[in-house]
Amino acid sequence: SFLAQTLASLYLESGVQEIAMTAGLLAQTLRHVQRQSRPVACLGRQRATLCSAVAPGQQKVMPVMPEELQVLGRPTALPIEQAKVLHPAFYTSEAYAEIERERIFGMHWFAAAHTHELSKPGDVKVIEVGKTSMILTRDRNNKLNAFYNTCRHRGARVCSTSTSGCKQLVCPYHWWAYRLDGTLKSTPPAAVPKERKEQLSLLRVPGLETFAGMIFLNQQPNPPPLRDCLGDLPAKLERYDLDDLQIHSHKRYDIAGDWKLIAENFVDFYHIDAVHPELSKFSRVDDHLPYQGHGQYVGFVTSPLTDCGGPGDRHHFNSFPRLREIESNSALFFHIFPNVSVTIYPHSVYTLMTMPAKTPGRTQEQLTLLMAPDARKADVSSDEYTEKCDALMRFVTNINDEDVDAIENLQLGLGNLNGQGVHGEFLPKYDWPVHRFQNMVLSGLHGQLLNPELMPKLGDSFERKVLSQ
């Protein structure tokens, strides 16, 4: 199991002496992991760290980080010239997957949906983050809300599907009904005193903020502001009017690969020539430049873009109106930690929003294509514009379909390596984005932000051109 794999890894990488020094700690920590993995008796079978009683304003106690994971992560937490790729156990171990859901998705801001998916009062979206289910609503006062998907009576799941035009949330077990602001409305046929009802609202997810047309959640009581984590990213995106985007279409995927591999694949432009023959005509490997500042994100650009007779060529659509000259001929790529990748063309945006599934090594992903507010040209009919958007959607989904094949193959390969004690290698010229993301994972497991001292110094030629215009 995980302990045996870790011992094998240490043997191959560090020798018998280190095994002797750490074996006792590993055995002790494995027992801790097994205890942590047991379900506890609470509403909706939520993990103890997510639903234990916490005094108002008090931070939850972070679950202990197993020593063997710290050992396996150390070769990655180095400057890229000395670092190794994250150990396969971080993608294949069931024990680690439990810890990761608690420490990353339970302790940090994560993307949950697009605001346009809940644009009207009565809109409801159900999201699943591992074994934790949540409900997003827009209530009659036009306010966005997020709740744990658990009835306050006996703990049944309240909602099973997303919907629109919803008047109330009704638990299917005993018909307890809740308003879209989470307050308890009725408990038929029993009558519950008003003062009692006020204590039985749905449990609210503590943190909800919006950024760039997306809804972000945080399960920690009194979380830090989202923008404290985003660093200088909002300034980079201020001319793109992302709150006014129009959703064209979306596609959902069930991927046999870890969510981190999807993020790493997005920031890995080194694979474009091998995996994406059509994309390589439009977005060439050597035209990718860093667009990286401080914050919990990975950023780079393709500049200039190459019109190649495809559906993404700039002449098909109007661009965002406030772009600077160099931005109007560039594609921006940002992965916002932990789980949303954003591609920004001069005329459109597509996102990949991922959630770890209940089963380790599987991920639920939603690809969404959104158009700039006035992307339709004046001389283009409604039907022609729709066809142009459909062609662009086929282009980006074809790219993503190719990526899914590559990711699932990578997951299989990591399974082969898991017991071999082998770390992959970084090529600093191309792999700095992957190195940055993997170190955000390691820092996030400790409840910390990325350590910038480990990151390489990158070129800033694109940013200097943007600021000079």
Salt bridges, closest charged atoms under 4 A:
GLU13 OE2 - HIS423 NE2 3.08
GLU67 OE2 - ARG74 NH2 3.20
GLU98 OE1 - ARG47 NE 3.52
GLU98 OE2 - ARG101 NH2 3.02
GLU98 OE2 - LYS131 NZ 2.88
GLU100 OE2 - LYS260 NZ 2.86
GLU102 OE2 - ARG47 NH2 2.47
GLU117 OE1 - LYS125 NZ 3.03
ASP123 OD2 - LYS120 NZ 3.72
GLU128 OE2 - ARG157 NH2 2.69
ASP232 OD2 - LYS236 NZ 2.96
GLU238 OE2 - ARG239 NH1 3.16
ASP241 OD1 - ARG322 NH2 2.85
ASP254 OD1 - ARG362 NE 3.41
ASP258 OD2 - LYS260 NZ 2.71
ASP268 OD2 - HIS271 ND1 3.89
GLU278 OE2 - LYS281 NZ 3.32
ASP287 OD2 - ARG284 NE 2.65
ASP307 OD2 - ARG314 NH2 3.48
GLU327 OE2 - ARG239 NH2 2.74
GLU387 OE2 - ARG394 NH2 2.92
ASP390 OD1 - HIS248 NE2 2.74
ASP401 OD1 - LYS251 NZ 3.28
GLU402 OE1 - HIS276 ND1 2.63
ASP403 OD1 - HIS271 NE2 3.07
ASP403 OD1 - HIS276 NE2 2.63
GLU425 OE2 - LYS84 NZ 2.64
ASP460 OD1 - ARG464 NE 2.91
GLU463 OE2 - LYS236 NZ 3.36
